[in-house]
Each structure stands twice: as C-alpha cells, then as structure tokens.
Amino acid sequence: MPCPFCGTEAMVMTWQCNDDPRLPGWRCGCLEPDCDINPFTRTRWKTEAEAVESWNHRANVAGERLPAKQPKS
C-alpha cells in the first residue's frame, strides 16, 4: 500500500534497536524526501510479513484524498 500522504510506495526495512542491538526487527514506511509526513509503523516487528501487515492495516476512507501539495511562496 502506498504512503497515504504522498502516494509513494512504502519501503520495508530491517530496524536495529538502540536499546539492544541483538534484537533486529522490521518496519515499513515512506522514505520519499518530498513527503511532508514520512510515516512509519510504530512497532518494530519480528518478521517482514508482520511489518507489511501493520503498514497495510490503516484506516482507508474511500474516496477521500488530501489536497495537492501547494508550492511554497
């Protein structure tokens, strides 16, 4: 599922925990430099599949879109 804010396809990546580097995990999120929000899953998941499922499990309001990004003046 793409980013709900910019439409860019999400990235799935491994995530190293700063508290315990022996506990790697997975996260999904938007890495588009022009995205104003750059959302990520809140939790570090044990598997790639869990991270993808979390990313894809967002509220999806049918037909509702954010307004186009306005140029900065």
Secondary structure as the mmCIF struct_conf table of DSSP 4:
data_model
#
loop_
_struct_conf.conf_type_id
_struct_conf.id
_struct_conf.beg_label_comp_id
_struct_conf.beg_label_asym_id
_struct_conf.beg_label_seq_id
_struct_conf.end_label_comp_id
_struct_conf.end_label_asym_id
_struct_conf.end_label_seq_id
STRN STRN1 PRO A 2 PRO A 2
TURN_TY1_P TURN_TY1_P1 PRO A 4 CYS A 6
HELX_LH_PP_P HELX_LH_PP_P1 THR A 8 THR A 8
STRN STRN2 GLU A 9 GLU A 9
HELX_LH_PP_P HELX_LH_PP_P2 ALA A 10 ALA A 10
STRN STRN3 MET A 11 TRP A 15
BEND BEND1 ASN A 18 ASP A 19
TURN_TY1_P TURN_TY1_P2 PRO A 21 ARG A 22
STRN STRN4 GLY A 25 GLY A 29
TURN_TY1_P TURN_TY1_P3 PRO A 33 ASP A 34
BEND BEND2 ASP A 36 ILE A 37
STRN STRN5 PHE A 40 PHE A 40
BEND BEND3 ARG A 42 THR A 43
STRN STRN6 TRP A 45 TRP A 45
BEND BEND4 LYS A 46 THR A 47
HELX_RH_AL_P HELX_RH_AL_P1 GLU A 48 ASN A 56
BEND BEND5 ARG A 58 ARG A 58
TURN_TY1_P TURN_TY1_P4 ALA A 62 GLY A 63
HELX_LH_PP_P HELX_LH_PP_P3 LEU A 66 LYS A 72
#
